[in-house]
């Protein structure tokens, strides 16, 4: 007797091949049979005629660690409800391990208030062991964040590494990769990685290549210097042959949108010349990012304490204001999503806040950063939706949330709707527009990213693979989350199985935590 039998589903297996009506049998956590008709008995039988059965979705750009949701909300409801069964953490240069000292953890404070947070691990191996003792709804894998590593060595100092420091850092990275980390991430636009040289990145990429890991880069620029930033990433990949993923590829601000064709041309050329490169995209035209990221780079070098000193100096503060005034950003239209100090600003535009402060929008930006605490997140609509769609359809693109797994309960602030709606939004729009065969769309959520990351026996519906499965109705699948009310689960995802156990049944969260903590092998 099988533990699970899904019958009469249109199986889209993740390879990109046309779907066909099949039965799928599961025993324990493994797919054991895929055939046209399976007549054996099973403990649980799901009748899925007219429904799509796909492999569980893989989110290669997830921040459930940075937002602390793997601990505060291990059910990761907003991810399970849209079909994600495996998530990759440790992105954009920040990870929860290795934590060699208190400075290491500070890389996370851009997303989550760390006040009162305690951890009981240091090494990456200890971190994975701790995750293995806990239970989660999704499978969890992690990269090592370079900012997390680097801050353990130099703290808030903004300088190049000395040879002995680089050697120590490389040793820790090697130990982490040996312990099961899936690779290394970089957040080159953030305060503690802005000054990192290409030579430093080259040395790290060689280590990651030798261990068969993923080298993930949050570009140094996504605006005016985005072409140069892509070139930098590709130069490293060409020189080291490392497995490169560019995080949340986009071109922000209207004056830069004309650069996308050049970027895609460069990427296509590199790929056809043998460079192992992909990128991920979310299907929204609005960014969700720290407010401090709008400041001039020199002002955030050294971290928050240095920045606050700049604010207290009249001359330097005025210099920052002049930069903001000439930045070409419509600050008045930016919406505050959340603040660490829980100011009553969530859902308000900077224009509204500036009016109450009787100041300009640019002056309000500095006031919000100064008083909002280390984590002030904002929404800005500054992407061309037609370009977002172009990236989603591109053969090198994967679909990822760049979000986290939240519950359906309204928190102290707003979160980006992509945390609740990425996969259903992408699939429903693909189906309605006919812009991409559904089989190719599902591959971008399943086997494509699974293969890129190096997940073993995940991302396909095939005998011997783990039973991470999603059943959805192609006629009703859609996202519901909005910027004003993001805590709304999507519709049309009916069943989600993680390692053969139901995490979502009949569209409802089951409360089961069947996910595994994964190590790269």
N, C-alpha and C positions, 0 to 999 in steps of 0.2 A: 504493500500500500504506500502510495506517495504521500508526502506531507502536504503538497499543494499541486493542484492541477488547474491550469487556465485553458479554457476550451473555446475554440472557434474565433479566436482573435485574429485580426490582421496584423501579423508579426512583421515589424520593421526592425531588423536585427542589429542595426548600427553600422553595417558595412557600406551603406549607400545603395545596396541592391533593392530592387522592387519588393514591396511587401507581398506576403501571401498568407492565406488563411491556414492557421496551424494550431495545434495544441502544444502546450509547454508544461512539462512535468518537473517538479522540484522535490528533492529529498534533502531535508535539513537546510543547509545554506547553499546547495549546489543545484544547478540545472542538470538534470540527468537524462532528459529525453525531449526531443523536438520532432514532431511528426504530424502528418495530416490528420490522423485519428489515433488518439490514445484512449483506450477503453478501460484501463485499470482504475481501481478505486483510489480515492484520496481522502485525507482527513478534511481538507478544505477544497471545494470546487468553485471556481469563479467562471461564470458564463459571460463571455466577452464578445459575443456576436455583434458586429457593427462597430466595435471599438478597436483602437490601436493599442498594441502591446509593444512597448519599446524597452530597451535597456534603461536602467536607472541613469538619470542625468548626472554629469560630472561637472562641478563648478571649480574651474581652475583659478579663479580670482575671487577669493572669499576672505572676509575679515571678521569672522565670528570669534576669533581669538582677540583681535584688537578691541572689539566692542564688548569683550568678556562674556559673550553669549554662550560659549561652550560650557561655562560654569553657571551663569545666571539662568540660562534657558537651554539645558542640554537636549530638550526635545526639538530644538531648532525648527519650530513649527512652520515658519514662513518659507523655509527651504523645502522641507518634506512636502508641504501642501502644493508646491509647484513641480514636484517630481525629482528634486535633487537628492541623490542617495549617497554621493561621495563629494567631499569638499576638500580643497587644498588651501591650507592656511599659511601663515608666515610670509605674506606678500608685501610688496612695496617697501622692503628693507627692514620690516619690524616683525619679530617672532617672539614667542614665549620661551624659547630656549635656543642656545644655551644662555643662562643668566649667571655670569661670573661675578657680578656685584649689583648693587642697587641701581647704578647708572644704566645697566643694560635694559632694565624694564622700562625706563623712561621713554624709550622709542615708541611705546604704545600710547603715551598720554595725549597724542593728537586726536585719538579716537575715543578714549575712555578716561574718566576720572579715576586715578590710581589711589586715591585716598583710602586707607584702610585695607588695601589689597595685600594678601599674604600668599606666598608660594612656598612649596616644600621640595623644590628641585633646583638643580643648577645645570647639570649637563643635559644634552639632548636625549641621551639614553634614559636618564631619570625622568625626563618630561614624558616620553612615550610610555614608560612604565606606569607613571601616574595616570595618564589617559586610559591605559589598559585596565586600571582598577575602577575607573568610572564608567558610566554608561551614557551613550548618546544615541539619538535617533538616526543620524547619518554616520557613514564611515568617515574617519578623519585622517588626513595626511598633512604633512607640514614641510615647508621649506625652512631654511635658516635665513633670518633677516640680517643683511650686512650692517645696517645701523646698529642693531642689537649687539653684534660682535664688536664693532668698532668703538662704540661708546664704552664698552668694558675696558678698552685699552686706553683711550684718550679722554674719556668723559666729555665735557662740553668744549674742549679745546678744538679749534678749527685749524688743523695743520696736517701736513703729510706725515705718514708713518715712518718711523726709523726702521732700519733693516731688522733689528731684533724684535721689534713690535710686529712687523709684517710676518716674520717667521712664526711668532707665537700665535698670531691670528690664523695663519694657514693651518697650523697644527690643530687648533680647535675646530676649524671648519672640517678638516679631514676626519677628526674623531666624530663629529656630528653626522657627516655623510656615512661613515662606517656604522653608526648607530641607527641609521634608517631614515635620515632626512632625505627628501626627494630632490634637493638642490639648494640653490642660493637665490635670494631676491635682493633687488636694489631699488631704493626710492630716491633717485638722483635729483628730484626737485625739492626734497625736504631739507630742513636746516642742517642736519648733521652729515648729509651726503653730497651737498652742493659742490664742495671743493674736491671731492674724490677725483683723482686723475684717471685718464684712460689707461695709463700704465698699471695703476693699482687694480683696476677692473680686469685688465688682461691677465695679471697674475692669478687672480681669483678664478677667472674663467678656465684657466688651465687646470686648476685643481678639480673644478666641477666636471670638466670634460673627462679627466682621468678616472673619475668615479662614476661616469655615466649618468650624471644628474642633469637637472633642468636649470638653466640660467635665465632668470626672469628679471626684466628691466622695466621699471617705471621711468619713462624717459625724462631727461634733464629739462626738456621743454616740450609743451604740447601746443605752444602758440607761435610766436614770432620766429623762434629758432628750432621749430619742430623738424625741419628737413635735416638740419645739422645733427640733431639728437638721434634721429633714425640712422643717419650715416655712422654715428659713433657706435651705436649698438651693433650694426652690421659689420663694422670694421673688426670689432672684438670677435664676433662669431666667425668671420672669415679666417682670421689669424689663428684661432684656437680650435675651430671646428666644433665648438660647444653647441649644445641643443638650446637655442634661443627662443624665448617667448617675450614679446612686447606686451606689457600690461595695458589694458583699457585704451587701445589706440584710438586717437581722435585728433581733430584739429579744432582748437577752440578760438573763438572770437572771429567775427565776420571778416575782418581785414586779412585774416590768414587762411580763409577757406580755399582760396585758389591754389594752395600748396598741396592739396590732397593728391591730385593726379601725379605730381612729381614723386610723392612718397610711395604711391602704389607702383609706379614704374620702377623705382629703386628696389622695392621689396620683391617684385616679380623677377627682376633681373638677377638679384642675389639668389633667389630660390632656384632659378633655372641654371645658375652656375654652381649649384651644389650646396649652398648655405642652408643649414637646418633652421629655418625661421618660421614662426607662426605668431599670431597676435590674438588677443581676445577683445570682445566688444560687448557693450550692453545696449539694448534697443531703446534708448531714451536720448532726448536732446538737451537734457539738463544735468549739470554736474553737481556733485555733492562733495564738498572739500573743506579743509580747514580755512578759516578766514585769513589766517596769517600768511597763507600761500600767495596772497595778492600783493604782499609787501615786497620791496626791493630785496634781492638776494643778500646783499651785504648786511642788511638790517637784521636778518634772522640767523646769520652765522653766529654760532655760540649758544643758540637756544633761547628759551623764554627769558631767563634772568638777564641776559645781555640785551634782549629786545626791550625789556621794561626800563632798563637804564637809558636806552636811546629815547624812549618816550618821555622820560623825566628831564632830558636835556632839551631846552627850547630850540636851539639851533638845529639839532639832529632831528627833532620831531617835525620841524618845519620842512626839513629836507625830505623826510618821508612823505609828508603831505603833498609836497610839490610833485613827487614821483606819482602819487595816486591821482592827482589832478590831471596828469598828462598820460595816464596809463591807457586811456581809451576804453575803460571799463564803465558800464552803466551801473555804478554802485547803488544808485537809488532803487534799482529794480531787484537787487539781490535779496533773497529771503533768508532770514535766520532760521535754521532747523533746530539747533540745540546749543546750550552753553553748559560748561562744567559747573559753574556756580549757580545754575538754575535761575538765571535771570528770566523775567517774564517777557521774553522776546520771541519765543517760538511762533512761527507763522507770520511774523511781522517783517515788512520790508525795511531795508536800511533807511529808505526815505521816511517811513513812518516814525522810526526811532529817532532819526535826525530832527524831525519836526518837534518831537517831545523834548529833545535836548537843546533845541534852538541852535543847531549847528548845521554845517554842511554834511552831506553824506560821507565825504572823505574823512572829516573829523569824527563822525560817528563810528566809522570803521575802527579807528584807533581806540576810541572809548570802549567799544564792545570787546575788542581784543584785550584791552587792559583790565577790564572788570569782569569779563566772562570766564576767566580761568584758562587753563592750558588747552581745553577742548572747546572750540567754538566752530560749529559746522554750519555751512550755508548751502543754499541752492542757487545756481545761476544757469539760466537758459542761454547758452552761448554756443550751441552746436547746430549745424545744419542737418535737419532730420534726413534729407535725401542722401547726404554723405554718410550718416550713420547706417542707413539702409544699404548703401554701397559696400560699406565695410562688413556688414553682416553677411552679405551674399558672396563676398570674396572667398576664393578657394583656400586661402591661408588663414581665414578667420574662424575662431571658435566663439561661442556665445557663453558669457559668464555674467554673474551678478555684480561683482565688485561691491557686494553688500554683506549682510550677515543674517543669521537665523534668529528672528524675533518672534515673540508670541503675538497673539492677536489683541493683546491688551495694550491700550494706549499708554505710552511711557511718559517721561517728563519732557520729552521734546518730539520732534518729527524725525522720521527716517526716510530715506529715499524709497519710492515705490518699487524700485528694482529689487529690493530685498524680498518683496512679496510677489512680483509679477513678471520677472524677466523671461522665464521659459514659456509660460502661457502666452504672453504678449508676442514673443517671437514666432511661436507656432501658429497662433491664430492669424496674425498678419500674413505669414507665409501662405497659409491655406486660403485666406480671402483674396489675396492679390495674385496667387499663383506665380510668385516671383522665383520660387525655387522648389524643386520636387521635395515632397515631404521626407522622402528617404534621405536626401542630402541634408535637409534641415536637422533631422534627428542625429545624423552622424556628427554634426557640429556640436551637439550636446552630449555625445556618448563616446563612441569609439575614438573619434578624432582627439579630444582632450585626454582620454584615458591612455591612449598610445603615446601622446606627447609627454605626459607626466611620468610614464613608466609604471602604471597600475597593472598588476598582473591579474589576468582572468576577470577583468571588469570592462564594461563598455560594450559588450556583445551579448546577444541571445544565442548561445551555443552550448552544446553539451560540455560539461566540465567547467563552465564559468560560474562565478558566484551569482546567486539568484537575486540580483538587484534589478527590479522590474517596475515599470510604470504602465498602468492602463488608463487611457484617456479617451474621451468622446470628441472626435474631430469636429462635430457639429456645434458643440457648446463650449469648447475650451476658450477662455478669455481671461484677461487680467482685470482686476477691479480697483487696485490700489491707486490713489492719487497723491499729489504732493500735500494737499490739505488734509486728506484722510488716508494715510499710507497703510494703516493696520487692517487691511481688508484682504482676506484670502481669495485666491483666484477660483474660477469655476472650470469644470470639465475634467479635472484630474480626479479620477474615481478611486483608484487603488495604487498604493505604493508599497512595494516589498523591499526590505533591506535584509540581505543575507537570508532570504526565504521567509522572513517574518513580516507581518503587516504593520507598517508605520502609519498608513492611511487606509481606511476601509470605508467604502461608500461615501467618499468625500470628507470623512471626519478623521481627525487625528486620533490615533488609538491609545497614545500614552506609552507605547512600548519603545524601548531603547535598544534596538538590535544592531546598532552600528559597531564597527571594529576600529580600533586605533591601528593604523597601517604603518608599516615600515617598508622602505624601499629594499628590495632584495636583488 
